[in-house]
């Protein structure tokens, strides 16, 4: 049991809080070091469903003289395996990201300022887990916000969404998003889960225009 569950108590004796979770504090830190690494899971637009490290080093498995491989596919699948669905091999997928955001917020309600971690990994920027959750929300919300060229990352550079007055204010809720450039992929009416973008925008709005992180000594 010591490898699959973890309990910790914090706070004053008269106002204690308890945490019951699968990873210990240090295991949580080790996992997040990879999740928040822009060379691995963290993209400019959220957390990828597979580490970018597998682009150059695919996972390989051999059985009965057959080799199977899983490589990083940031967009549409390059294989017909599983019907050509690539959700789990690189793109940014809203349900996965939102579950992570909610989990980080719950951890933060327990650890508060006692737990900080580099975000992105190697940047020297230290954040609490609550600040990490808001940073992930900011990256996801950025999929739908106009850049300097007037286009949204989710539109993939399509001119009509950037310039045509009949189209420029229409925002599609794509099924998933390219793991590197953020363009929308799959079905474009996936409001069931991509609608979570509204809650991500709400989280970002809660902190207004203030910076949600500050530099601390490494």
C-alpha positions as CSV (number, residue, x, y, z in Angstrom):
1,X,0.0,0.0,0.0
2,X,2.9,2.4,0.6
3,X,3.5,2.5,-3.1
4,X,-0.1,3.3,-4.2
5,X,-1.5,5.7,-1.6
6,X,-0.2,8.6,0.4
7,X,-1.7,10.5,3.4
8,X,-0.3,13.7,4.9
9,X,-1.6,16.2,7.5
10,X,-0.8,19.9,7.6
11,X,-2.0,23.0,9.4
12,X,-2.4,23.9,13.0
13,X,-3.5,21.2,15.4
14,X,-6.9,22.9,15.7
15,X,-7.3,23.4,12.0
16,X,-5.7,20.4,10.3
17,X,-6.1,19.4,6.6
18,X,-5.6,15.9,5.3
19,X,-4.5,14.7,1.9
20,X,-5.0,11.2,0.6
21,X,-3.5,10.7,-2.8
22,X,-1.7,8.1,-5.0
23,X,1.7,9.9,-5.4
24,X,3.8,11.1,-2.4
25,X,5.0,14.7,-2.4
26,X,8.3,13.7,-4.1
27,X,6.7,11.4,-6.6
28,X,4.3,14.2,-7.5
29,X,7.3,16.5,-8.1
30,X,9.1,14.0,-10.3
31,X,6.0,13.5,-12.4
32,X,5.4,17.2,-12.8
33,X,9.0,17.8,-13.9
34,X,8.2,15.8,-17.0
35,X,4.7,17.1,-17.5
36,X,5.9,20.7,-17.4
37,X,8.9,20.2,-19.6
38,X,8.4,21.9,-23.0
39,X,10.6,19.2,-24.6
40,X,8.1,16.6,-23.4
41,X,4.5,17.1,-22.5
42,X,4.0,20.9,-22.1
43,X,3.2,22.7,-25.4
44,X,2.4,26.4,-26.0
45,X,-1.3,25.4,-26.0
46,X,-1.6,22.9,-23.1
47,X,-0.4,19.5,-22.2
48,X,0.2,16.9,-24.9
49,X,-1.3,13.5,-24.6
50,X,2.1,11.9,-25.3
51,X,5.6,13.2,-24.7
52,X,7.3,15.0,-27.6
53,X,10.4,13.0,-26.6
54,X,8.9,10.1,-28.5
55,X,9.3,12.0,-31.8
56,X,12.9,11.0,-31.9
57,X,12.7,8.0,-29.6
58,X,9.5,6.1,-30.3
59,X,8.3,3.5,-27.8
60,X,8.9,0.0,-29.2
61,X,7.5,-3.3,-28.1
62,X,8.3,-6.7,-29.6
63,X,6.2,-9.8,-29.5
64,X,6.1,-13.0,-31.5
65,X,8.7,-11.6,-34.0
66,X,6.6,-8.5,-34.5
67,X,7.7,-5.0,-33.5
68,X,5.1,-2.4,-32.5
69,X,5.9,1.3,-32.1
70,X,4.3,4.4,-30.7
71,X,5.7,7.7,-31.9
72,X,4.8,11.3,-31.2
73,X,2.1,12.4,-33.7
74,X,1.2,16.1,-32.9
75,X,-1.6,16.2,-35.4
76,X,-3.6,13.7,-37.4
77,X,-2.4,10.1,-37.0
78,X,0.2,8.8,-39.4
79,X,-1.1,5.2,-39.0
80,X,-4.4,3.5,-39.4
81,X,-4.0,1.8,-36.0
82,X,-7.1,2.2,-33.9
83,X,-9.0,3.7,-36.8
84,X,-6.4,6.4,-37.3
85,X,-7.4,8.2,-34.1
86,X,-4.4,10.1,-32.7
87,X,-5.9,11.6,-29.6
88,X,-3.5,9.7,-27.3
89,X,-0.4,10.1,-29.4
90,X,0.5,13.8,-29.2
91,X,-2.4,16.3,-29.6
92,X,-3.7,18.6,-26.9
93,X,-7.0,17.1,-25.6
94,X,-9.2,19.2,-23.3
95,X,-10.5,16.5,-21.0
96,X,-7.0,15.4,-20.1
97,X,-5.9,18.9,-19.5
98,X,-8.9,19.9,-17.4
99,X,-8.6,16.9,-15.1
100,X,-4.9,17.9,-14.6
101,X,-5.9,21.5,-13.8
102,X,-8.5,20.4,-11.2
103,X,-6.1,18.0,-9.6
104,X,-3.4,20.7,-9.3
105,X,-5.9,23.0,-7.7
106,X,-6.8,20.4,-5.1
107,X,-3.2,19.7,-4.3
108,X,-2.6,23.5,-4.0
109,X,-5.4,23.8,-1.5
110,X,-3.4,21.4,0.7
111,X,0.2,22.4,0.1
112,X,-0.3,26.1,-0.7
113,X,3.0,28.0,-0.8
114,X,4.9,25.0,0.7
115,X,5.0,23.4,-2.7
116,X,6.6,25.2,-5.6
117,X,7.9,23.8,-8.9
118,X,9.6,25.1,-12.0
119,X,7.2,25.9,-14.8
120,X,8.3,25.4,-17.5
121,X,10.9,22.9,-16.3
122,X,14.3,24.5,-16.6
123,X,13.0,28.0,-16.8
124,X,14.0,29.1,-13.3
125,X,10.3,30.4,-12.8
126,X,8.9,28.9,-9.6
127,X,5.2,28.5,-9.2
128,X,2.8,27.1,-6.7
129,X,0.5,24.3,-8.0
130,X,-2.4,26.8,-8.1
131,X,-0.3,29.1,-10.3
132,X,0.7,26.1,-12.5
133,X,-3.0,25.3,-12.9
134,X,-3.7,28.9,-14.0
135,X,-0.8,28.8,-16.4
136,X,-2.2,25.7,-18.1
137,X,-5.6,27.4,-18.2
138,X,-3.9,30.4,-19.9
139,X,-2.3,28.2,-22.5
140,X,-5.5,26.4,-23.3
141,X,-7.5,29.7,-23.5
142,X,-4.8,31.1,-25.8
143,X,-6.0,28.6,-28.5
144,X,-9.1,30.8,-29.1
145,X,-7.5,34.3,-28.6
146,X,-6.3,36.4,-31.6
147,X,-2.6,37.0,-32.0
148,X,-0.8,39.9,-33.5
149,X,-1.8,38.8,-37.1
150,X,-5.4,38.7,-36.1
151,X,-5.7,34.9,-36.3
152,X,-6.4,32.4,-33.6
153,X,-4.1,29.3,-33.2
154,X,-7.1,27.0,-33.4
155,X,-8.0,28.3,-36.9
156,X,-4.6,27.1,-38.2
157,X,-3.9,30.3,-40.2
158,X,-7.2,30.0,-42.3
159,X,-7.6,33.4,-43.9
160,X,-11.4,33.5,-43.8
161,X,-11.4,33.2,-40.0
162,X,-8.8,36.0,-39.8
163,X,-10.3,38.5,-42.3
164,X,-13.7,37.6,-43.6
165,X,-16.3,39.5,-41.6
166,X,-18.8,36.7,-42.1
167,X,-16.4,34.2,-40.5
168,X,-14.0,36.0,-38.3
169,X,-16.2,35.9,-35.2
170,X,-17.1,32.2,-35.5
171,X,-15.1,30.0,-33.2
172,X,-15.1,26.2,-33.7
173,X,-14.8,23.7,-30.8
174,X,-12.5,21.2,-32.3
175,X,-12.1,17.7,-31.0
176,X,-8.4,18.1,-30.3
177,X,-5.5,20.4,-31.2
178,X,-2.1,20.1,-32.8
179,X,0.5,19.5,-30.1
180,X,3.0,22.0,-31.6
181,X,1.1,24.8,-33.4
182,X,-2.4,24.5,-31.8
183,X,-4.5,24.2,-34.9
184,X,-7.9,22.5,-34.4
185,X,-8.2,18.9,-35.6
186,X,-10.9,16.2,-35.8
187,X,-14.6,17.2,-35.4
188,X,-15.1,20.9,-35.2
189,X,-18.3,20.9,-33.1
190,X,-17.0,19.1,-30.0
191,X,-18.7,21.4,-27.5
192,X,-19.1,18.5,-25.0
193,X,-15.6,18.7,-23.8
194,X,-13.9,21.5,-25.7
195,X,-16.5,23.7,-24.1
196,X,-14.3,23.5,-21.0
197,X,-12.4,26.3,-22.6
198,X,-15.0,28.7,-21.1
199,X,-13.9,27.5,-17.6
200,X,-10.2,28.0,-18.5
201,X,-10.9,31.5,-19.6
202,X,-12.8,32.1,-16.4
203,X,-9.8,30.9,-14.4
204,X,-7.5,33.2,-16.2
205,X,-9.9,36.1,-15.8
206,X,-9.9,35.6,-12.0
207,X,-6.3,36.9,-11.8
208,X,-6.9,39.9,-14.2
209,X,-3.9,41.4,-15.8
210,X,-1.5,40.5,-13.0
211,X,1.4,38.1,-13.5
212,X,0.5,34.8,-12.0
213,X,4.1,33.9,-11.2
214,X,7.2,35.5,-9.9
215,X,10.8,34.6,-10.0
216,X,12.3,33.0,-6.9
217,X,15.9,31.9,-6.4
218,X,16.6,28.5,-7.7
